[in-house]
Structure formats: structure tokens, C-alpha cells
Amino acid sequence: MGTDPANFVGDADPSSTTDPKVADTDLDGIADGTEDLDRDGKVDSGEADPQKWDTDNDGLPDGNVTIASVVVGEDLNRNGVRDQDADGNWTETDFLANDSDVDGVLDGDEVNGTYCFATETGCTAGAVNNATRILDPLNPDHEGDGLRDGQEVAGWKVAT
């Protein structure tokens, strides 16, 4: 008895493989089948890569995972899409864009406080989490002063 060709559909991209014995090959918190929204075996536009823990390379997992007792990630409810509230506001960062609020600071650096100011010496971006620097990756202007967070990190100042 073999595979029934009437019921079998091959992957659209046979070079990409996930582990059939593991629900979440990349351990990012989203099941492989959920990341492949149309279930064609190929990473299409709008889909997370089931072989990459962090599809957009921003330092956050595509789904959500617990690291050192803290839940981090982008698709917090693990449904494979970026969600909005009833008013149309984003409630999750975008696992396909490394800077969801387009402020010039990567989502992972905002969540972990791992960015460095342009004028700062002895700082290595991404090296050490700093709780005093945590920003909201869905708000491009944390203080509401008219400058995007990335502009301030780059050394810009509000004219007085």
C-alpha cells in the first residue's frame, strides 16, 4: 500500500522542509501548518517561514515563547496573522516587518531595550537587555514629542 495519488498534493517548494514529527519545526510558538496559511508547502507573501524562528530578523520570534519567565514574540495569539482591534489599531507587531511602527528601531531592540544612542560610547546594540530603555514597538513616538524613537536614538533633538 502506498501513497494515493488522488489524495496527495506535493509541496509547491520541495526544497523547503519541516519536521513531520514536530508541530513547530522552528520552535517560534506557531505551528508549521498555521505559518503556511494556504498549506501549499511554500513560503508565500504574507506568511511566516516555518523554518525560521524570526522571519523578519528583528530579534523576536514569529509567535510567542517564554524566555527567562518572560513571554516575548510577535504573533501573540499564534494564529499566523497580524491582528487589529475593533478600531483598526495593531495589537501585535508584524512578523514580516522588522520595524512595525516604522520609527527606525527594530521591534526586538524596542522590546528588549537593546539599542544604542548614536552619541553613546561602550554600547553594543543587541548585546544586553536594558529594562530602562524598553519602548513600545507599536508606537513610533514613545514620549509624544514629535520625533520618532529612531530619530532620537540617532541623536536628533526637539527644537526649543
DOLUM-502750 format. One record per atom (N, C-alpha, C, CB): x, y, z; residue in one letter. Coordinates in steps of 0.1 Angstrom, whole numbers, padded with zeros to 4 digits, always signed. Each point is the difference from the previous one (the first is absolute). Glycine has a CB too. Layout:
N
XYZA/...
***
This chain:
160
+0009-0012+0000M/-0009+0012+0000M/+0009+0012+0000M/-0019-0012+0012M/+0017+0022-0021G/+0008+0012-0001G/-0009+0012+0001G/+0016-0012-0014G/-0010+0023+0010T/-0007+0013+0000T/-0010+0000-0011T/+0020+0012+0010T/-0032-0008-0006D/-0011+0001-0010D/+0001+0013-0008D/-0015-0014+0015D/+0019+0014-0028P/+0002+0012-0008P/-0012+0008-0001P/+0017-0012-0012P/-0029+0007+0014A/-0012+0008-0001A/-0001+0009+0012A/-0011-0019-0013A/+0017+0015+0025N/-0001+0008+0012N/+0013+0008+0003N/-0017-0017+0008N/+0028+0014-0015F/+0013+0006+0003F/+0002+0013-0008F/+0009-0022+0006F/-0005+0033+0001V/+0004+0012-0007V/+0014+0003+0004V/-0024+0009-0002V/+0033-0009-0007G/+0014+0003+0003G/+0002+0015+0004G/+0007-0018-0016G/+0004+0020+0023D/+0004+0014+0004D/+0003+0008-0012D/+0009-0008+0022D/-0014+0021-0021A/+0003+0009-0011A/+0015+0004+0000A/-0023+0009+0002A/+0030-0011+0009D/+0014+0002+0001D/+0007-0012+0007D/-0004+0026+0000D/+0007-0036-0007P/+0006-0012+0006P/+0013+0002+0007P/-0012-0013-0017P/+0019+0024+0014S/+0013+0003+0007S/-0002+0004+0014S/+0010+0007-0022S/-0022-0002+0026S/-0002+0004+0014S/-0006-0012+0007S/-0004+0024-0007S/+0009-0027+0018T/-0005-0011+0008T/-0002+0003+0014T/+0011-0015-0015T/-0022+0010+0021T/-0002+0001+0014T/+0000-0014+0006T/-0014+0021-0002T/+0015-0022+0015D/+0001-0013+0006D/-0014-0006+0002D/+0021+0006+0012D/-0025-0017-0019P/-0014-0005+0001P/-0003-0006+0014P/+0001-0005-0024P/+0009+0003+0033K/-0002-0005+0013K/-0001+0011+0011K/+0012-0021-0007K/-0011+0033+0003V/+0000+0012+0009V/-0010+0010-0005V/+0024-0004+0007V/-0033+0008+0001A/-0010+0010-0004A/+0005+0013-0003A/-0016-0012+0014A/+0027+0016-0008D/+0006+0013-0002D/+0015-0001-0002D/-0017+0010+0014D/+0021-0013-0027T/+0014-0003-0003T/+0010+0011+0005T/-0009-0012-0020T/+0006+0025+0018D/+0009+0010+0004D/-0001+0005+0015D/+0000+0007-0024D/-0009-0013+0031L/-0002+0003+0014L/-0004+0014+0003L/+0016-0018+0005L/-0023+0025-0014D/-0003+0014+0002D/-0014+0002+0007D/+0014+0005-0020D/-0021-0016+0023G/-0013+0001+0006G/-0011+0000-0009G/+0011+0013+0017G/-0009-0014-0030I/-0011-0001-0010I/+0002-0013-0007I/-0002+0025-0003I/-0009-0033+0003A/+0001-0013-0007A/+0003+0002-0015A/-0017-0010+0017A/+0025+0000-0023D/+0004+0001-0014D/-0012+0002-0009D/+0019-0014+0005D/-0030+0007-0003G/-0012+0001-0008G/-0007+0013+0001G/-0003-0024+0002G/+0005+0031+0009T/-0006+0013+0002T/+0008+0011-0007T/-0009-0007+0022T/+0023+0005-0022E/+0008+0009-0007E/-0002-0001-0016E/+0017-0002+0019E/-0019-0010-0024D/-0003-0002-0014D/-0015+0002-0002D/+0020-0016-0003D/-0025+0028+0002L/-0014+0003+0000L/-0008-0007-0010L/+0006+0022+0009L/+0000-0024-0021D/-0008-0007-0011D/+0004-0014-0001D/-0002+0021-0012D/+0011-0026+0021R/+0004-0014+0001R/+0005-0006-0013R/-0017-0002+0018R/+0025+0010-0025D/+0005-0005-0013D/+0015-0004+0001D/-0016+0015-0012D/+0022-0014+0024G/+0014-0005+0002G/+0010+0010-0005G/-0008-0022-0002G/+0004+0035-0001K/+0009+0010-0004K/-0003+0013+0008K/+0001-0010-0024K/+0010+0017+0027V/-0002+0013+0007V/-0004+0010-0010V/+0017-0006+0017V/-0030+0011-0016D/-0005+0010-0009D/+0000+0013+0006D/-0014-0017-0011D/+0011+0028+0004S/-0002+0013+0005S/-0010+0000+0011S/+0007+0010-0022S/-0004-0004+0033G/-0010+0001+0011G/+0001-0012+0010G/-0014+0012-0015G/+0024-0021+0013E/+0001-0012+0008E/+0014+0001+0007E/-0015-0014-0015E/+0015+0009+0028A/+0012-0002+0007A/+0007-0012-0005A/-0009+0011+0021A/+0022-0012-0020D/+0008-0011-0004D/+0000-0011+0011D/+0014+0015-0015D/-0020-0027+0013P/+0000-0010+0011P/+0014-0006+0003P/-0023-0005-0007P/+0033+0009-0001Q/+0013-0004+0003Q/+0009+0011+0007Q/-0002-0015-0020Q/-0004+0026+0022K/+0007+0011+0007K/-0007+0005+0013K/+0009+0007-0023K/-0002-0007+0034W/-0005+0004+0012W/-0004+0015+0000W/+0015-0017+0012W/-0008+0025-0021D/-0002+0014-0001D/+0000+0004-0015D/+0011+0004+0023D/-0022-0005-0029T/-0001+0002-0015T/+0006+0014-0004T/-0020-0015-0001T/+0017+0025+0008D/+0004+0014-0004D/+0014+0004+0007D/-0024+0006-0003D/+0030-0015+0010N/+0013+0003+0006N/+0001+0013+0009N/+0009-0011-0020N/-0020+0013+0028D/+0000+0011+0009D/+0003-0004+0014D/-0016+0011-0014D/+0019-0024+0017G/+0004-0004+0013G/-0012-0006+0008G/+0018+0017-0001G/-0030-0017-0004L/-0012-0005+0006L/-0004-0013-0007L/-0007+0023+0008L/+0002-0033-0001P/-0005-0012-0007P/-0013+0004-0007P/+0010-0015+0017P/-0014+0008-0028D/-0012+0002-0007D/-0012-0001+0008D/+0011-0008-0020D/-0012-0002+0029G/-0011-0003+0008G/+0003+0006+0014G/-0006-0021-0012G/+0003+0014+0022N/+0004+0004+0014N/+0006-0011+0007N/-0017+0017+0000N/+0028-0015+0007V/+0007-0010+0008V/+0003+0007+0014V/+0010-0012-0021V/-0007+0003+0030T/+0004+0005+0014T/+0015-0002+0001T/-0022-0006+0010T/+0029+0018-0007I/+0014+0000+0002I/+0003+0006+0013I/+0005+0002-0025I/+0001-0009+0034A/+0003+0005+0014A/-0012+0005+0006A/+0023+0006-0007A/-0034-0014+0006S/-0013+0003+0007S/-0007+0012-0006S/+0009-0009+0020S/-0005+0014-0032V/-0006+0012-0007V/-0005-0005-0013V/+0015+0017+0012V/-0028-0014-0015V/-0005-0003-0013V/+0003+0010-0010V/-0019-0012+0011V/+0026+0008-0022V/+0004+0010-0011V/-0005-0006-0013V/+0020+0008+0013V/-0022+0001-0023G/-0003-0005-0013G/-0009+0010-0007G/+0002-0023+0008G/-0005+0020-0021E/-0008+0009-0008E/-0015-0004-0002E/+0022+0005-0012E/-0024-0018+0008D/-0014-0005-0002D/-0004-0006+0014D/+0003-0004-0025D/-0008+0013+0034L/-0002-0004+0014L/-0010-0011+0001L/+0007+0023+0007L/-0017-0023-0015N/-0011-0010+0001N/+0003-0012-0010N/-0016+0018+0007N/+0027-0018-0014R/+0005-0011-0008R/-0010-0004-0011R/+0013-0007+0020R/-0019+0017-0026N/-0010-0004-0010N/+0005+0002-0015N/-0018+0006+0016N/+0031-0002-0017G/+0006+0001-0013G/-0002+0013-0007G/-0002-0024-0001G/-0006+0034+0007V/-0003+0013-0007V/+0002+0011+0011V/-0016-0011-0017V/+0019+0023+0012R/+0001+0011+0009R/-0014+0006+0003R/+0024+0005-0010R/-0027-0004+0022D/-0013+0004+0004D/-0002+0015+0004D/-0003-0023+0008D/-0009+0027-0010Q/-0004+0014+0003Q/-0012+0000+0010Q/+0009+0008-0022Q/-0011+0003+0029D/-0012+0001+0009D/-0011+0005-0008D/+0014+0004+0020D/-0026-0002-0014A/-0012+0005-0007A/+0002+0013-0006A/-0014-0013+0016A/+0023+0021-0011D/+0002+0014-0006D/+0011+0000-0011D/-0007+0009+0022D/+0012-0021-0025G/+0010-0001-0011G/+0015+0002+0005G/-0018+0008-0015G/+0020-0007+0028N/+0013+0002+0005N/+0007-0014+0001N/-0007+0020+0013N/+0020-0021-0016W/+0007-0012+0000W/+0002-0004+0015W/+0012+0005-0021W/-0014-0018+0024T/+0001-0005+0013T/+0013-0009+0001T/-0025+0001+0004T/+0031-0004-0015E/+0012-0008+0000E/+0010+0006-0010E/-0014-0021+0005E/+0027+0018-0002T/+0010+0005-0010T/-0001-0009-0012T/+0015+0009+0018T/-0008-0005-0029D/-0001-0007-0013D/+0012-0010-0001D/-0013+0020-0010D/+0010-0033+0009F/+0011-0009-0002F/+0006+0000-0013F/-0011-0014+0017F/+0006+0022-0026L/+0005+0001-0014L/+0008+0014-0002L/-0019-0015-0008L/+0018+0024+0018A/+0007+0013-0001A/+0008+0002+0013A/-0018+0009-0015A/+0031-0007+0014N/+0008+0001+0012N/-0002+0012+0008N/+0016-0014-0011N/-0023+0024+0006D/-0003+0013+0007D/-0014+0003-0002D/+0024+0008-0003D/-0033-0014+0011S/-0015+0001-0001S/-0005+0015+0000S/-0001-0023+0010S/+0007+0031-0002D/-0005+0014+0001D/+0008+0010-0008D/-0008-0005+0023D/+0017+0000-0031V/+0008+0007-0010V/+0006+0013+0007V/-0015-0008-0019V/+0021+0005+0031D/+0007+0011+0006D/+0015+0000-0001D/-0019+0001+0016D/+0025-0011-0022G/+0014-0001-0001G/+0007-0009+0010G/-0001+0022-0010G/-0007-0028+0019V/+0006-0009+0010V/-0007-0014-0002V/+0005+0019+0017V/+0003-0029-0018L/-0006-0014-0002L/-0009-0003+0011L/+0020-0007-0013L/-0030-0001+0010D/-0010-0004+0011D/+0007-0007+0011D/-0017-0002-0017D/+0026-0007+0015G/+0007-0007+0010G/+0008+0009+0009G/+0000-0020-0014G/+0006+0030+0008D/+0008+0009+0008D/-0009+0009+0009D/+0017+0000-0018D/-0029+0003+0013E/-0009+0008+0008E/-0006-0008+0012E/-0006+0013-0021E/+0003-0026+0018V/-0006-0008+0011V/+0011-0004+0010V/-0016-0009-0017V/+0028+0007+0013N/+0011-0004+0009N/+0008+0012+0005N/+0000-0022-0012N/-0001+0034+0007G/+0008+0011+0003G/+0014-0001-0004G/-0015+0003+0019G/+0018-0010-0030T/+0014-0003-0004T/+0005+0009-0011T/-0005-0024+0007T/+0000+0036-0008Y/+0005+0009-0010Y/+0011+0009+0007Y/-0022+0000-0014Y/+0030+0007+0006C/+0010+0010+0005C/-0003+0013-0007C/+0017-0018+0004C/-0015+0029+0004F/-0001+0013-0005F/+0013+0003-0008F/-0014+0008+0019F/+0012+0000-0030A/+0012+0003-0009A/+0011+0006+0007A/-0016+0003-0018A/+0013+0005+0029T/+0011+0007+0007T/+0006-0008+0012T/-0011+0021-0007T/+0006-0033+0009E/+0004-0009+0011E/+0012-0007-0003E/-0024-0002+0007E/+0033+0001+0002T/+0012-0008-0002T/+0000-0012+0009T/+0013+0020-0006T/-0007-0031+0002G/+0001-0012+0008G/-0013-0008+0000G/+0016+0011+0014G/-0025-0009-0024C/-0012-0007-0001C/+0000-0008-0013C/-0012+0018+0013C/+0008-0031-0012T/-0002-0008-0011T/-0014-0004-0002T/+0023-0009+0003T/-0029+0014-0014A/-0015-0002-0003A/-0003-0015+0000A/-0001+0021-0013A/-0009-0025+0020G/-0005-0013+0000G/+0007-0009+0010G/-0005+0003-0023G/+0015+0003+0031A/+0008-0008+0009A/-0006-0004+0013A/+0019+0011-0011A/-0025-0001+0018V/-0005-0002+0013V/-0014+0006+0001V/+0024-0001+0010V/-0033-0006-0004N/-0014+0006+0002N/+0001+0011+0011N/-0011-0022-0006N/+0004+0033+0003N/+0001+0011+0010N/-0015+0004+0002N/+0023+0008-0008N/-0028-0012+0020A/-0014+0003+0003A/-0003+0015+0000A/-0001-0021+0013A/+0010+0030-0010T/-0002+0014+0000T/-0002+0006-0014T/+0013+0001+0021T/-0010-0009-0031R/-0001+0005-0014R/-0012-0006-0008R/+0025+0004+0001R/-0033-0012+0005I/-0011-0006-0007I/-0009+0010-0006I/+0002-0020+0015I/-0005+0018-0028L/-0010+0008-0007L/-0011-0008-0005L/+0018+0016-0007L/-0029-0010+0002D/-0011-0007-0005D/+0002-0001-0015D/-0016+0009+0018D/+0017-0021-0023P/+0003-0002-0015P/-0012+0003-0009P/+0016-0017+0007P/-0027+0021-0001L/-0012+0004-0007L/-0002+0015+0000L/-0010-0022+0005L/+0019+0029+0002N/-0002+0015+0002N/+0013+0006-0005N/-0016-0002+0019N/+0016+0009-0030P/+0013+0006-0006P/+0005+0012+0008P/-0008-0008-0022P/+0000+0014+0031D/+0005+0011+0007D/-0004-0002+0015D/-0002+0016-0020D/+0011-0023+0027H/-0002-0004+0014H/-0004+0011+0009H/+0016-0018-0004H/-0009+0029+0003E/-0003+0011+0009E/-0010+0010-0005E/+0023-0002+0008E/-0027+0001-0021G/-0010+0009-0006G/+0006+0014-0002G/-0018-0013+0011G/+0031+0014-0013D/+0007+0013-0002D/+0001+0004-0015D/+0012-0004+0021D/-0017-0004-0030G/+0001+0004-0014G/+0011-0007-0008G/-0011+0021+0007G/+0020-0027+0000L/+0011-0007-0006L/-0002-0015+0001L/+0016+0019+0005L/-0013-0026-0016R/-0001-0015+0001R/+0011-0005+0009R/-0011-0001-0023R/+0008-0010+0029D/+0010-0006+0009D/+0014-0002-0007D/-0018-0012+0012D/+0018+0008-0024G/+0013-0002-0007G/+0007+0013-0003G/-0010-0020-0011G/+0003+0031+0010Q/+0006+0013-0002Q/+0007+0004+0013Q/-0017+0007-0017Q/+0011-0010+0028E/+0006+0003+0013E/+0012-0009+0003E/-0022+0008+0008E/+0021-0021-0012V/+0012-0009+0001V/+0011+0005-0008V/-0015-0019+0005V/+0012+0025-0017A/+0011+0005-0009A/+0006+0013+0005A/-0012-0011-0019A/+0006+0017+0029G/+0005+0012+0006G/-0007+0013-0003G/+0021-0011-0002G/-0033+0010-0004W/-0008+0012-0003W/-0005+0005+0013W/-0006-0008-0023W/+0003+0021+0023K/-0006+0007+0012K/-0012+0008-0005K/+0022+0000+0013K/-0031+0002-0004V/-0012+0009-0003V/+0005+0014+0002V/-0017-0017+0008V/+0014+0026-0019A/+0004+0014+0001A/-0009+0007+0010A/+0007-0001-0024A/-0001+0009+0032T/-0007+0007+0011T/-0001+0015-0003T/+0007-0017+0016T/
***
